Amino acid sequence: MMILGIFIAQVFLSSRMDKVISCFKRRPDAVSRLICFPWAGGGSIHYARWGNVLNSSIEVLAVKLPGRESRAKEPFFHNMQQIVEEVVGVLLPVLKEKPFALFGHSFGAFTSFAVADALKRLHNVEPVHIFLSGASAPYSETRINAPKRSELSDEDFLKWMTSTGGTPPELLANPEVLKLFLPALKADLHVVENYRCNKPDNPFLSCPVTCFDGKDDIPHDLQAWKEITSGDFTIRMFDGAHFYLKDSGNEKLIIDFVTKQLETSEMDYL
């Protein structure tokens, strides 16, 4: 009876994991894991395929949020706490197994930060590295003073997204497809606009933090991210606008950098 109960529990945990996490390349013998968080309106596909590119010592897990991909029929989350509770609830057992890093672009940078904060504060679990891309720190004046856009009409919202370069180029090329992504884009932006956290009095992490950004993107307060860690802090700028990381050359540089940092962390951990 006990064995049956354990089996049922394992099946339940596995189904929850499959619902929330994409992993294109299972690597049970990997030394570390890279957990990736989508940008606003985005899915897990872009990052999940990194699992085919990074070396065999790294397993890539990409977060799937409600309202898109295989979760398209589920309602969107309304606040950051819902995202954090789901992701931490699913990943916590996995994150205790081996070293892990977090990567998030734009909206994903905020969710990466919120998850890291909860992991450290509630479970004393810390990543070996955090990679934050295309976003100001949530407690920075730049972020706090940013106008709210999620309540705009679809037409005005699209005009704003187009003017800021905040829309993936493949969507701009197909207006009909773009309209399908609007609900997810606006829902995620609503989460960010209503997410509030105080500037840390003291760094709550000790791991390295690296910020990436496009040189032609709107200015972000990247320096403010330094407040979260007592470890090394680095900023790297790339040619391009908000979606600079979708350029194949930039993507290769990012993947190579992330791989090198995780390999170094693996050596330190071992």
N, C-alpha and C positions, 0 to 999 in steps of 0.2 A: 504493500500500500504506500509505504514511504517512497519507494523508488518511483512509483507511478506519479506521486505528488511532485517529486523533483523533476520528472520528465515534463509534466504539464507546465510547471513553472518555467522551465528552460524554453519550451515552445512558445509560451506567452512572451517572454523577454525577447526571443528572437523575432517574433512577429512585430513587436513594438519597434525594435531596432530597424527592421526592414522598412517599416512605414516612415520613419523619421530620417533615416540615414541611407545614402546611396554609396555603394562601394563597388566599383567596376572591376577591381582587381584585388581579390582577397589574398592577403599575405599573412597567414597565421604566424610565420616565423620572423616577421618584420621586427626590427629592434625598436622602432618608434612609429608614431602615427601623426598625421597632419589632418586636423579637423578644419574644414573650410565652410564659410558662411556666405550665402548668396547676397548679391546686391538687390536693391529694391525692385520688386517685380520679377526677380530672377529665380532660376531653379538650380538644381544641383549638377546638371550635366557638364557645364564648363569645367568645374573643378574635379568632378568624378573621373573625367578622362585623364586628369593628371596622374592618376594611379597607373596608367599605362606608360607613363614617361619617366616618373621618378624611379630611382634605383630600388632594388628588391629589399633594401633594409627599411623602407618607408611605406607604410600603408596609408592610403588617402581615404578619408571619410568625408562626405559632403552632406550638409544638412538640407533636408527637404521640408519646406514650410507648408502649412495648409493653403488650399486655394489654387494649387498649381501641380503640374506633373501628375503622378499617381494619386495625389491628394486633392485633385481639382474639385471634387464635390464637397469637400470640407469647408466650413466657414473660415474666413481669415481671422487671425488673431487680432485683438484690439489694443494690446499693450505689451510692453517688453517683458513683463513678469510672466506672461503666458509662454512666451518663447523660451525664456530661461528655465522655467520649471519643466517644460517638456524635454528640452535638450539635455539638461543636467540629469533629469530622471532616467533617461534612456542611456546616456553615455557614462555616467559615474562609475559603474562596475568596470567598464572597458578602460576608462582613463586611469584606474588604479593599477592596471596590469603592467603598463610600460610607459616610458616617456612619451609626451605628446606636445604638439605645438598647435597654435590657432592662427588661422588666416582669414581675414575678412576685408572685402572691398566696399566702400561707401556705407550703405545700410549694414552690410556685413561686418564692418569695423565696429559699429555700435553693438551689434549682437555678440561679437567676439569679446568685447570689453565687458559687457554685462554678464556673460557666462563666466569669464575669468574671475570677475568680482565675486559671484555667487560661489564658485568652486572654492576659492580661497577663504571666504568669510564663513561659509557654512560647513565646509568639508576639509579645510586645510589641504586642498589639492591645488597644485600650481603647474602651469605649463613650463616647458623648458625654453620656449620662445613664443612671442606674439608678433605677428606680421599684420600691420594695420595700413589700409590703403584708401586714398581718396576721401578722407573725412577729417574734420576738426574733432578734437576731443569734446565729448558731450557737455562738459562743464565749462568750456571756453566761451568767452564773450562772443566770438564769431558765431558759434553754434546757437547760443542762447538768444542772440539778437536777430537770427535769421527769420525772415517772414514765413508765415505758415502758408503752404501752397496746396495742401491736400483737399481743402474745401473748394478749390476753384472748379469752374465748369470744365468739362472734358476738353472743350475747345481751347480755353485759356490755359489749362494745364499742359496741353500738348505744345502750345506756343512757348510756354516757359521752359519746358523740358528741352525743346529743340534749340532754343536760344542759349541755353547753358551747356549744351553738349552732354546732357545727362541721360541720353537715350542711346542704347546700343545701335550702331549704324545699320545693322541688318533689319531692325524694326522700323527705322525711319524710311527705309527703302520700300516698306510694305505697309501702307497706312491701315489697311483692313486688319492685318495681323496685329498691328500696334493697338488698335481699339480693343482687341481681346485681352491685351496685357494691362490696359489701363486700370481695371479694378484692383489688380495685385499691386501695381505701382503706387496707387493712391492709398491703399490699405497699409503698405509698408511705410510710406511717408508719414501717414497719420501716427504710426507707432513711434517713429523717430521724433516727430514734432512734439509729442506729448511725453517723451522720455526725459526725466530729470534726475540728475545726480549731482551731488556736491563735489567740489574739487577736493581730492584727498588731502587730509592734514599731513599725512605721511605716506610714502609709497607703500602699497600693500603687496606688491610683488617684488621678487628679487631677480627674475629672469630677464634676459635681454628683450628689448622692444625695438622693432624696426618699422619705420613708416615709409611707405611708397606713395608717390603722387605723380601726376602728369604735369609737365611744365606749362602747358596751355590750359589747364583746368582753372576753375575759379579758385582764388586763394583759400587755403585751408590753414588753420592754426595747428600745424603738426607738432610744433615745439611743446604745446601744452600736454601732449601725451607723455612727456618725460616725467610728469608728476606721479605716474602710476607705478614706477619701478625704481629700485635702488641699483638695478643692474645697468648694463650697457644700453645706450640709446643711440640709434642711428636713423638718419633720414637719407633716402635715395630718390632722386628725381629722374623721370624718364621723358623722352620726347613724346608729345601727344597730349590729348585732352582727358576728359574724365574716364573714358574707356581705353586709356593707353595700354592696359594690360591685355587687351584683345589683339593687339598687334603681335604677329608671330615672333618678331625679333625681341620685343620687350618681354613677351611671355617666356621666351627661352632664358633671358637674363634673370628673370624673377625665379624661375624654376631652378636654375643653376645656383642662385644665391641661397634660396631656401634649402636646397639639398645640402650645400656646404655647411650651412648653419646647423642643420639637424645632425649631420654627421659629426660635427664638432661636439654638439650636445650629447650625442650618443657616447662618445669617447669619455666625456666628463662624467656621465652617469655611470658608466661601467667602471 
